[in-house]
Amino acid sequence: MSTLLPLPYLHGYPPELLQQVHGLIQSGRLAEVVAQRHPDAHTVQTERALYDYVGELKSRFMKSAPPVAKVAYDAKLHIVRNALGTHSAVSRVQGGRLKAKREIRVAALFKEAPADFLRMIVVHELAHLKESEHGKAFYALCLHMEPHYHQLEFDLRLWLTARELARADRAARP
């Protein structure tokens, strides 16, 4: 049996599933399969468009959640923090009271990701407005906003794996 490549984005998944992924990698079909499942691109290319996109999802599913003051694509996010999105609350004193402004940052690589994956990461970060920990309530909220959340998260991991493999392949060529 040949040595299997490490799959950093797929830790914790069952060995049978990882075998299937390795089969797709060995046949050179991983990127093709992901592209077939998620063919639609999105037009959310600017930070203003991203802010509006997040606002629409928030108003549709989380009307009572705290407002989001800033939404941005972050080119350093994936590299620096090994994260695809972040949420934060910046606290400031205003007139003797503590005010928190919520921010959501999405890794810039989502500008070129399929539309389904942008929606998944935005849903994930919006869920953090109400639930800080990745527990049952958090994932229930994600599923409320996106019923196929877990499948999209897995497929996003496949897409990231395919991107890394393509990058390594290009780097190995003379």
KELUM-340312 format. One record per residue (C-alpha): residue number from 1; x, y, z. Coordinates in nm, 3 decimals, padded with zeros to 5 digits. Layout:
% KELUM-340312
R     k         u         v         w
R   NUM         X         Y         Z
...
END
This chain:
% KELUM-340312
R     k         u         v         w
R     1    00.000    00.000    00.000
R     2    00.133    00.343   -00.093
R     3    00.197    00.612    00.166
R     4   -00.102    00.841    00.207
R     5   -00.057    01.216    00.191
R     6   -00.130    01.412    00.508
R     7   -00.464    01.591    00.487
R     8   -00.435    01.883    00.732
R     9   -00.784    02.018    00.662
R    10   -00.949    01.680    00.720
R    11   -00.833    01.578    01.069
R    12   -01.095    01.390    01.267
R    13   -01.290    01.247    00.975
R    14   -01.343    00.867    00.958
R    15   -01.067    00.662    00.788
R    16   -01.313    00.527    00.528
R    17   -01.395    00.881    00.419
R    18   -01.028    00.977    00.407
R    19   -00.962    00.672    00.188
R    20   -01.219    00.805   -00.059
R    21   -01.049    01.145   -00.056
R    22   -00.711    00.980   -00.118
R    23   -00.865    00.792   -00.409
R    24   -00.984    01.120   -00.563
R    25   -00.639    01.272   -00.511
R    26   -00.459    00.977   -00.666
R    27   -00.691    00.984   -00.968
R    28   -00.638    01.360   -01.001
R    29   -01.012    01.426   -00.970
R    30   -01.049    01.602   -00.633
R    31   -01.073    01.957   -00.769
R    32   -01.305    01.842   -01.049
R    33   -01.544    01.668   -00.809
R    34   -01.562    01.971   -00.578
R    35   -01.616    02.205   -00.876
R    36   -01.901    01.984   -01.002
R    37   -02.070    01.993   -00.662
R    38   -02.025    02.369   -00.619
R    39   -02.015    02.529   -00.965
R    40   -02.162    02.869   -00.879
R    41   -01.934    03.167   -00.830
R    42   -02.040    03.470   -00.630
R    43   -02.015    03.841   -00.702
R    44   -01.926    03.951   -00.348
R    45   -01.587    04.100   -00.433
R    46   -01.575    04.424   -00.235
R    47   -01.592    04.485    00.137
R    48   -01.911    04.686    00.088
R    49   -02.071    04.395   -00.097
R    50   -01.952    04.159    00.179
R    51   -02.098    04.388    00.447
R    52   -02.432    04.390    00.263
R    53   -02.420    04.012    00.217
R    54   -02.354    03.954    00.588
R    55   -02.623    04.208    00.678
R    56   -02.882    04.033    00.463
R    57   -02.813    03.695    00.623
R    58   -02.810    03.849    00.970
R    59   -03.143    04.028    00.919
R    60   -03.299    03.712    00.777
R    61   -03.190    03.474    01.052
R    62   -03.055    03.668    01.351
R    63   -03.255    03.988    01.393
R    64   -03.197    04.004    01.768
R    65   -02.819    03.946    01.751
R    66   -02.590    04.241    01.820
R    67   -02.521    04.464    01.518
R    68   -02.206    04.415    01.314
R    69   -02.006    04.736    01.276
R    70   -01.747    04.612    01.027
R    71   -01.712    04.328    00.779
R    72   -01.393    04.287    00.578
R    73   -01.194    04.052    00.362
R    74   -00.857    03.992    00.526
R    75   -00.564    03.883    00.309
R    76   -00.350    03.789    00.611
R    77   -00.611    03.589    00.797
R    78   -00.549    03.240    00.659
R    79   -00.172    03.273    00.676
R    80   -00.132    03.443    01.013
R    81   -00.402    03.283    01.226
R    82   -00.466    02.960    01.035
R    83   -00.831    03.063    01.032
R    84   -01.079    03.126    00.753
R    85   -01.284    03.383    00.936
R    86   -01.290    03.565    01.267
R    87   -01.534    03.755    01.476
R    88   -01.435    04.002    01.743
R    89   -01.581    04.262    01.971
R    90   -01.378    04.578    02.006
R    91   -01.471    04.745    02.337
R    92   -01.442    05.117    02.393
R    93   -01.551    05.351    02.668
R    94   -01.806    05.605    02.549
R    95   -01.948    05.849    02.800
R    96   -01.880    05.631    03.102
R    97   -02.026    05.321    02.935
R    98   -01.850    05.032    02.770
R    99   -01.958    04.986    02.406
R   100   -01.867    04.681    02.201
R   101   -01.843    04.699    01.823
R   102   -01.859    04.363    01.652
R   103   -01.637    04.285    01.354
R   104   -01.631    03.993    01.115
R   105   -01.328    03.922    00.898
R   106   -01.333    03.667    00.618
R   107   -01.017    03.527    00.459
R   108   -00.956    03.691    00.122
R   109   -00.934    03.351   -00.047
R   110   -01.316    03.344   -00.026
R   111   -01.328    03.605   -00.302
R   112   -01.249    03.320   -00.541
R   113   -01.435    03.045   -00.354
R   114   -01.765    02.902   -00.474
R   115   -02.073    03.087   -00.348
R   116   -02.170    02.799   -00.118
R   117   -01.842    02.827    00.073
R   118   -01.869    03.201    00.124
R   119   -02.219    03.149    00.265
R   120   -02.091    02.872    00.495
R   121   -01.810    03.083    00.643
R   122   -02.040    03.384    00.689
R   123   -02.300    03.163    00.862
R   124   -02.023    03.030    01.087
R   125   -01.905    03.377    01.187
R   126   -02.260    03.506    01.235
R   127   -02.335    03.214    01.468
R   128   -02.049    03.337    01.687
R   129   -02.248    03.655    01.754
R   130   -02.474    03.445    01.978
R   131   -02.260    03.142    02.063
R   132   -01.890    03.187    02.133
R   133   -01.805    02.816    02.165
R   134   -01.834    02.545    01.901
R   135   -02.097    02.346    02.090
R   136   -02.440    02.200    02.019
R   137   -02.615    02.538    02.031
R   138   -02.358    02.685    01.792
R   139   -02.402    02.412    01.532
R   140   -02.781    02.418    01.574
R   141   -02.771    02.787    01.486
R   142   -02.547    02.718    01.185
R   143   -02.793    02.451    01.067
R   144   -03.083    02.691    01.116
R   145   -02.917    02.939    00.880
R   146   -02.775    02.678    00.641
R   147   -02.935    02.329    00.652
R   148   -02.639    02.176    00.461
R   149   -02.380    02.339    00.687
R   150   -02.187    02.022    00.775
R   151   -02.166    01.903    00.413
R   152   -02.053    02.248    00.302
R   153   -01.788    02.255    00.573
R   154   -01.655    01.917    00.458
R   155   -01.664    02.022    00.092
R   156   -01.482    02.346    00.181
R   157   -01.211    02.134    00.341
R   158   -01.188    01.933    00.018
R   159   -01.162    02.256   -00.183
R   160   -00.883    02.383    00.042
R   161   -00.702    02.049    00.007
R   162   -00.732    02.064   -00.373
R   163   -00.594    02.422   -00.369
R   164   -00.295    02.317   -00.158
R   165   -00.224    02.020   -00.385
R   166   -00.242    02.241   -00.697
R   167   -00.009    02.496   -00.534
R   168    00.240    02.221   -00.439
R   169    00.220    02.079   -00.791
R   170    00.294    02.420   -00.947
R   171    00.585    02.474   -00.707
R   172    00.734    02.135   -00.796
R   173    00.742    02.214   -01.169
R   174    01.065    02.363   -01.306
END
